[in-house]
Every structure is written in structure tokens, then in C-alpha cells.
Amino acid sequence: MSSSAVYEKVVRDSLERNKDSLNDISQDIWKNPEQKFEEFFAHSLLTDFLEHRGFTVARAYKQLKTAFRAEFQSANYKQGEDPTIAVLCEYDALPEIGHACGHNLIAEAGVATGLAVQDVLRNLTTQDEQPKVEGKIVVLGTPAEEGGGGKVILVREGAFEDIDFAMMVHPAYHNDLEPVILGVDMCEVEFQGKAAHAACGPWEGLNALDAAVAVYQNIALYRQQMKPDWRVHGVILNGGAKPNIIPDCTVSSYFIRARTISDLAVLKANILEIFHSAAEATGCTVKVTWEENPYTGMMHSSAMACLYRTFSAGEGVIFPDFTVSVSGSTDMGNVSLEVPSIHPKFFAGQPLMIHSRDFQRLAGSPEAQRYTLIAAKAMALTCVELFTNRQIRDQVLHEFTLRKATFTG
């Protein structure tokens, strides 16, 4: 039997042996949805499980109470010589609709990958009982993807300084190997004007609602000149109190998205001009408050994605040769600028859109299990190939250096 066939058998056997425990983990997280930075149940569940399975676990990792790092290394692993690969778990839920983004499946896939790679590192030995595969696998628990930027914080705190490669998967309505994932900057825009009676003396007022509406309309006009993967969307959170009072204060919220850092900087500057122009036109003042943890776009490693495609094909998974659609944003983009990374989407069993009640039900269904474990198998074999093939590792790192220079502009 060839080495690759041996690796595949170990991975397949691991997933088969652990499938019931993995499903239990997914179900427990799905039944107990927790929002960003409040994922204490999931944190305890995952860390206890991995520790029981022989991983060395750091809880409340990098001062984030619901982050964790669980690692396992081969017997002769040498830091700096042998690869360290991180498989990322997400486990936060959405308000009201729970795990409608399927983060319970992401956590399951990450743990499944960790267990399968652990079996390869621990159980495959040479005739003199030395490990055939050297490396370290890290299952990294990353909280608060849904608007909290948990991975942004972990990057800032140095969580990826000793990581060579990173990966995760995400359930979706389709398979997508390198989805277009946009960077996003989020802001709150407050206009201050002057109140007046709208019938008796409107000329005495400075209409903050006019300023907010001017922004909304001018962004709509600007869209014709936006690039295909630029997105700006917003809402007026507070537009005034009563129709007969000229509003003296309005508050709006805007998301500004683009694929690359350089494009996002251009788009952000242009939108800021619209904010300030609206203030000048109405005589109001404007205050723009930006979120602390902006997400960058996803810079996929095509070389790693090619491995993932190859190992998915054995299970009949087909990826289109084109990107199906522009996705939203994720803090995995920030990780992808630190180390070579992939973030494939996998079909979860039905063509349903995420962030819907229908997808929430799918994420907790038996139907999603098969596809989650197929994705985990592809990730595990991608890890093994990176551990064992120096030429591939060099190719991935060379590609990363070239792409980052272009991506960051």
C-alpha cells in the first residue's frame, strides 16, 4: 500500500470511529447557541473533549475568555523545522436564529480534522518505531466571528506567530473552493443639527435627517462607479422624534466592503467624502466612529486549495471552475494575511442560504453530518500532505509572498 493510501486509511478510520462523538459535539453546540464572546458552554465542551483525547489545551487563550488552543505534536517534532498547522473552529451563534451560519458544523469539522491528524502523527511509525510524519496540529478555538473579530484580536495578540499554515471550512448552499470574501470596515455616522418647529420656523433649524438622507442617496448614485466587488450598505438607526420637529440628531450605520486592502482604502476615503459633503450641504456637523476590529478580505492559498480539491474529489465533491458569488466578510481574512490559509465552502446537504431559519434547521440535521466529515477528511489529508511534502510547502510559501504584495497594495 502506498504512503498516501495509508494516510487516507488512517484518516478515514479515525473519522468513522469518532463520528458519533463528533455528531454529539455538533448537536450540543447547536442546541445551546451562544453569541459572540459568550460561548462559555462551547468553550468548555470543546476543550474538555480535546484534552480527554490527548491534546495539550490552553483555555481562555490570549486573554480571550472563550478562545482556546489545543495541540498535539509528533514524538520527534522540532520547532522551526517541522510544520505547525492550525485548524480553526468557530462556535458563536446569531441573535434570535441561533446557528443559522452553521458554526456548530465548523467546530465539528475542526475537531474531526484534529483527531484524524493526531492519529496520523501518533500511530504511523517506521520499522524502528519512529514517526513517519513529523509536525504539530493545532485546533484553534476562535470566538466571535459574527461581528466581534475574535481572530483579529488573536492575530494582534500573536496567536499565529508560530503557525505555518491555517485552514477552516464553512457550510453553505454550494461548494466553493476559493470564495470571494470581502474585507469590511463598519462605522456609525452621527449628524448634529439644530431643532426647530417644522411648520412655524423650519428656517431656524439645521436638518440632521436631510444630512443622513443625502448620504444614503449619494451612496446610491455612487454605486454606478463602484467596482463589481465593492459593496456599501447602511441603515438609519435614528431619524428623529416627530414629523413636526426638525431633527437635530440622526445616527446611521454603514458597512463598507472591498476585496483588497488597497481597494477598501479607496472606497472608504470616497465614502468619507460623502459623509462630510452631506454635513457641509446641510450645515450640520458629523462624527464618524469606526469599529475597532475591521475584517480584511480573504487571500486564499491556491496551492493549498488545490490539495483540498484533490482530496475532496475522492468523495465525489465537485467545485466549479469559477467563483459562484461574492460572499460577505469573515475575520479569517485577517489570518490569511499572516499565514497561508484556505476557507473553502462546502455544500451542507440542501441549497439553502445561511443566516436563515431554514439553514439553522439544516445545521442541526443528520443530513449535514456526511458533508461535514467529508470536508474534515479533505482538511486532514491536506495537513498530512503539507507535513510530508517540502516541495509543496515551499510552493505555498512562495505564492503567499507574491500574493500578499499585490493584495495589500
N, C-alpha and C positions, 0 to 999 in steps of 0.2 A: 504494500500500500504506500502511495506517495505521501510526502510530508503534508501537502495541502489536504489530501483526503483524510489523513489522521487528524489534523486540526479541525476539519469540518465535523468529523465524527464526535470529537470531544465536545465541541460547541453544541452540536445537535443533541447529544445525550444530556448535557447539562440543562438545556432548556426544557427538554422533555421531563427530566427528573424533578425540576423545580417549578413546573408550570402551575401547579395548584397553589403553591405558596406565593408565587408571583401574582396570580389572579386575586388571592386574598388581600395582598397589599394594595392592589389597584382598587378593589372593591371597598376596602376600609377607608382609603383616601377619598374615593368618590362619595361615599355615604357621609363623610364628615368634612364638608367643604370649609376651607378657611381662607380668608382674604389676605392680601399682601402684608407681610411681616407679622402675621398672626398664626402661622402654620405650625403651632406647637404640637398638635396631635401627629401630623405627618412627620415632623422632625423626629419625634420620639419613636414612632413606628419604624421609620427607615433606618435610623441609627442603631436601634436595638437589634433589628434584623441583621444588618450587615456586621455588627460586632459579634453576634452569635455565630455568624458564618466565617469568622476568622479574619475579618478586616480590622485594621487599626483605625479607630474612629476619633475624630476631633469634633466635638459638639460646639454649638454657638461659635462657629468658625469665623475668624477675623472680626470678632465683636458683633457679628450679626446673630441675634439670638436664635433664628430659625435656619441658619446656614450650617452645613456640615461638610467635612472631608473624611472619606473612608478610603483607605488604601491597602493594597496588597502587592508585594513585590516577590520576584523570584529569589531563589536561595542565594545566588551569586550576583545579585543586582549591584551595579556600580553607578552611583550618582554621577551624572555628567558624561558617562559613556553609553549606558543603556537608556532607551527611551522611556519617558514618563507620559502616559496618555490619560487625559481626563474625559470621562463620560458624564455629561451634565444631566441632572434631574431638576425638573420643575414640579411644583405641587401646590401652588396657590390657586385659588378659585376666584370666580367673578361674583360681584354683588347680585343677589336675587336669583341668578340662574346657575349657581354652583359651578360644576366642572364642565361648562359648555365649551371650554377650549381644550378639554381633554388632557389636562396636566397630570391627572392620575395615570394616564397611559404613558406619558413621558417619564414619570417616575418609575413606573414598572419596567419600561424599556431600558432605562439607565441601570437599574439594579440587575436586571436579567443579563445585560451585557457584562457587568462587573463580575457576576458569578461565573459566566461562561469563560471569560478571560482568566479568572482566578484558577479554574480547572486546568486550563492550558499551561499556565505558569507553574502550577504546583505538581501536576500529575504526569506531564510528558518529560521523560528523562532518557538519557543515553544509556549505553550498556554499562558504563561505570557509575550510573545513577546521578549524573549531573543534569541540570535542567537543559532541555532542548531549546527553550525560549527564555530569553532574559529581558526583563523590563518591569515596570511598575504600572499598575492600573489604579486610577483614582476615580472613585464615584463621588462627584461633587454636587452637593445639595445647594441649589441656588433659589432663594425665596424671591417673591415679589417681582415676577416678570410683568404682571399686569399693572403697569404704571408706577412701580416703586423703584425699578432699576437695581435690583439686587446684584446682578452681575456687574453693573457699572461700579458699584461700591466695592465688590470683590476685586475687580481689576485695579481700582485705585488703592486698595489695601495690600496689593502684591500677591494675591492668591494664585496668579498664573505665572509667577516668576520662575518656578521650577517645572512648569508644564511645557512639553514639546509639541503636543498635538491635542486638539479638543474636538468633541463631536456631541451631537444630540439629534433626536428626531422629533417630529411634530405630527400628530394625526391631522388629517384633512379630508376633503371630499375627493381628492385625486392624488396621484403620485407626482412629485416634482423634485427633481434631483438638486437643482440649484435655483430655488425660487428667488425672484426679485424681492428682496426685503429692504424697505426704505429706512433711512435714518429719520429721526423725528426730534424736533425741538418744540416744546409746549410752553405757552405763555398765557398770562392773564392781562387783559388790557382794560385800564380804568380811565375813563374820561371824567374830568371835573368841570362843570359849567356853573351856571347861576340860575336858581329857581325864579320863576315869575308866574303870574296868573296867565293862563294860555288865552283867555278871552279879553281881559281888561288891559293887560300890558305885556304882551308877548315880546315887544321890543326891548323890554328891560332884562330879558333872560338871555342866557347862553346855553343852547340846547345840546346837552351831552348825548341825547339819543340820536340827534342828527349826526353827530360825530361817529357813533357806533354804526349807524346805518350806512354812512358814507364809506366806512371801512369795508363793510360787508359787500356793498355794491361795487366798489373799486377792485376788490379781490376777484369778484365775478368777472369784471371786464378784463382783468389781467390774465385770466386763465387761457385766453386765446394765444398768448405769447409764452405760456409755460411749456417746458419740455414734457414729453409724454409720461415720464415717471416722476414728475413733480406733483405734489398734492398740497392743497391748503384747505382746511375746513374748520368752521367755527360756529359758535352759538352765542347769543346774547343772554347772559345769565340774569342780568338785572337791567331792565329797560326803563325804569321809572315807576312812580307810585300810582298816579291818577292821570287821566287824559287832560284835565284842566290845570295841571301843573307842568310847566316846562321842566323836564328832568335836569337836575343839577349833577347827577352822577349816574353813570352806567358802567357795567362790568361785562366784558366778553371773554371768551376762552377760545384760543386758536391752537391747532396742531399744524405744524409746517414740516413737510416731508420731502426728501430727495434721496437719491441712491448713494451718491458720493459725498464726502465731506466738503469738497470744493463746491459742488452744486448746491448743497444745503446752505453754505455760507452766502452764496449769491442770492438765493431765494429769500433767505432770512433778511438780508440787507434791503431787498426790494419791498418786502412786506413791512419792515420798519418804516420805510419812506411813506407807505400808505397810512400807517398809524399817525405819523407826525403831520402829514399833509391834511388829514381829517381834522386834527386838532387846530391847525392854523386856519383852515377854512371856516371853522365854527367859533373860533375864539376861545376854545376850551384848552385845558391842559391835559396831558396824557402821561400815564405811568404804566410802563410795561414791566411785568415781573416774570422772569423765565424760571422754569422748573430746574432743579438742581442737577438732575441726572439724565441729560439727553441721551437718546439712543443713536448710535451710528448705523449706517447701512451695513448689510451683511456682505463681507468679502469672502466668497466661497473658495476653498481649495479645490480646483477642478481635478487635480491629481488624486486627492483623497476621494472626491466624489466618484471618480472613475472606478476606484476599488469598490466603493459601496454599490455602485450599479452592477458590477460583475458578480458580487456575492448575493445581490438581490435576485439576479436573473435565474439563479439555481432554484428559486422558489416560484418562478413564473411571473415575477414582478417586471412590468414594462414601464419605462419612463419615456415620455415624449421627448423628441429631439429639440423642442423649443420650450421656453418658459410659458406655462399655462396662463398666468396672470400676475399682475403686481400684487404683492401681499401687503400687509400692514407693516408693523415695526416690532422689533424684539431686541432686548439687551444682549442677545447672543452676538449681535453685530459688533458690539464693543469688544467682546472676546476675540472675534475674528481678526481684529487689528493687532492683537497681542501675540497670538499663535495661530498657525494654520488650522482651519476649522471647517466643519460642514454642518449643515442644518437641513437635511432632506425632509420633505413632507411625505407621509405615507397614507395611502388610502385606508380608511378605518372601517370599511365594510358597507357604507352607503354614501351616495353622493349628496351629503348634507353640509351646509355651511357652518363653520364654527361660530361661537357666540350666539347660538340659538338654542331654544329648549329642545328641539329635536336632536341636535348634536349632543347636548347634555345627556339625553337618554342613551344615545349610541355609545358614548364614552363609558357608560356603566353596563353595557350589554355583553353577553358572551360572544357575540359576533365580532367585536373589536379585538378579542384576545388573539386570534390567529394572526392577524395583521401586525399586532404589536410585537409578537415574538418573532415574526419574520424580519421586522426592522431590527430587532435586537440581535438576531443572528448575523445580519449583514454588518452591523456595527462591530460585533465581536470579531468577525473574520477580518474586517478592515484593521482593527487593532493588531491582530496577530501578524498580518502582512507588514504593517509598519514596524513591529518588533523585529521581524526576521529579515527584512529586505532593506539593506542600507542604501541601495541604489534608488529605491522608491522614496526613502526618507530624504535623500539629497535632492531629488527632483521636486518634492513637495516644498522644501525649504527655499530652493532657488525660485520657484514660481511665486512663493509668498513674498519674497523680497522685491521682485519685479512688480507685482500687482499692487503692493502697498504704496509704492512710489506714485503710481498712477491714481490710485483710489483716493489718497489723501491730498493730491493736487499740490 
